[in-house]
């Protein structure tokens, strides 16, 4: 969309696009590394807990002790599952926020470029063509308004999903805590 008047502008735009792409790739790799480390640590922890729990179960002498042990083993597993889910969600949310910011910045730049091009074209346009430029600017404003509405709806849906996950997690933890106390 940018009007290039010199080869240097084209090269600079290419460099900026490459830097943006490299920044996004680096960030995505960092999130992938964090997710891989989280998964490895979780797998290690699950394996260690499994060994310890198996040893504890093998040491049980009577049914009452078994019931007590099962109840005591459930809560830490739920807590770890909740912590894992939160960590995965945080990593995913970071990526989503980063991409959203990038898209919003690009849209703002495109709007600026298009408006500038329209203003330049309007200066050299023949008399009587003002209505066409007004219509083009009106269409841009409508498109921006639609994008803002979709962005706000997506943000609200994301916030609602996050609230629902938090509520479900809290209810699960409370249910297990209540069951454990009973």
ZICORDA-V305722 format. One record per backbone hydrogen bond with DSSP energy under -0.5 kcal/mol. CO is the residue of the C=O (numbers start at 1). NH is the residue of the N-H. If there is no record, write none. Layout:
BEGIN
CO,NH ; CO,NH
END
This chain:
BEGIN
2,4 ; 3,5 ; 6,9 ; 6,10 ; 7,11 ; 8,12 ; 9,13 ; 10,14 ; 11,15 ; 12,16 ; 13,17 ; 14,18 ; 15,19 ; 16,20 ; 17,21 ; 18,22 ; 19,23 ; 20,24 ; 21,25 ; 22,26 ; 23,27 ; 24,28 ; 25,29 ; 26,30 ; 27,31 ; 28,32 ; 29,33 ; 30,34 ; 31,35 ; 32,36 ; 33,37 ; 34,38 ; 35,39 ; 36,40 ; 37,41 ; 38,42 ; 39,43 ; 40,44 ; 41,45 ; 42,46 ; 43,47 ; 44,48 ; 45,49 ; 46,50 ; 47,51 ; 48,52 ; 49,53 ; 50,54 ; 51,55 ; 52,56 ; 53,57 ; 54,58 ; 55,59 ; 57,60 ; 62,66 ; 63,67 ; 64,68 ; 65,69 ; 66,70 ; 67,71 ; 68,72 ; 69,73 ; 70,74 ; 71,75 ; 72,76 ; 73,77 ; 74,78 ; 75,79 ; 76,80 ; 77,81 ; 78,82 ; 79,83 ; 80,84 ; 81,85 ; 82,86 ; 83,87 ; 84,88 ; 85,89 ; 86,90 ; 87,91 ; 88,92 ; 89,93 ; 90,94 ; 91,95 ; 92,96 ; 93,97 ; 94,98 ; 95,99 ; 96,100 ; 97,101 ; 98,102 ; 99,103 ; 100,104 ; 101,105 ; 102,106 ; 103,107 ; 104,108 ; 105,109 ; 106,110 ; 107,111 ; 108,112 ; 109,113 ; 110,114 ; 111,115 ; 112,116 ; 113,117 ; 114,118 ; 115,119 ; 116,120 ; 117,121 ; 118,122 ; 119,123 ; 120,124 ; 121,125 ; 122,125 ; 126,129 ; 129,132 ; 129,133 ; 130,134 ; 131,135 ; 132,136 ; 133,137 ; 134,138 ; 135,139 ; 136,140 ; 137,141 ; 138,142 ; 139,143 ; 140,144 ; 141,145 ; 142,146 ; 143,147 ; 144,148 ; 145,149 ; 146,150 ; 147,151 ; 148,152 ; 149,153 ; 150,154 ; 151,155 ; 152,156 ; 153,157 ; 154,158 ; 155,159 ; 156,160 ; 157,161 ; 158,162 ; 159,163 ; 160,164 ; 161,165 ; 162,166 ; 163,167 ; 164,168 ; 165,169 ; 166,170 ; 167,171 ; 168,172 ; 169,173 ; 170,174 ; 171,175 ; 172,176 ; 173,177 ; 174,178 ; 175,179 ; 176,180 ; 177,181 ; 178,182
END
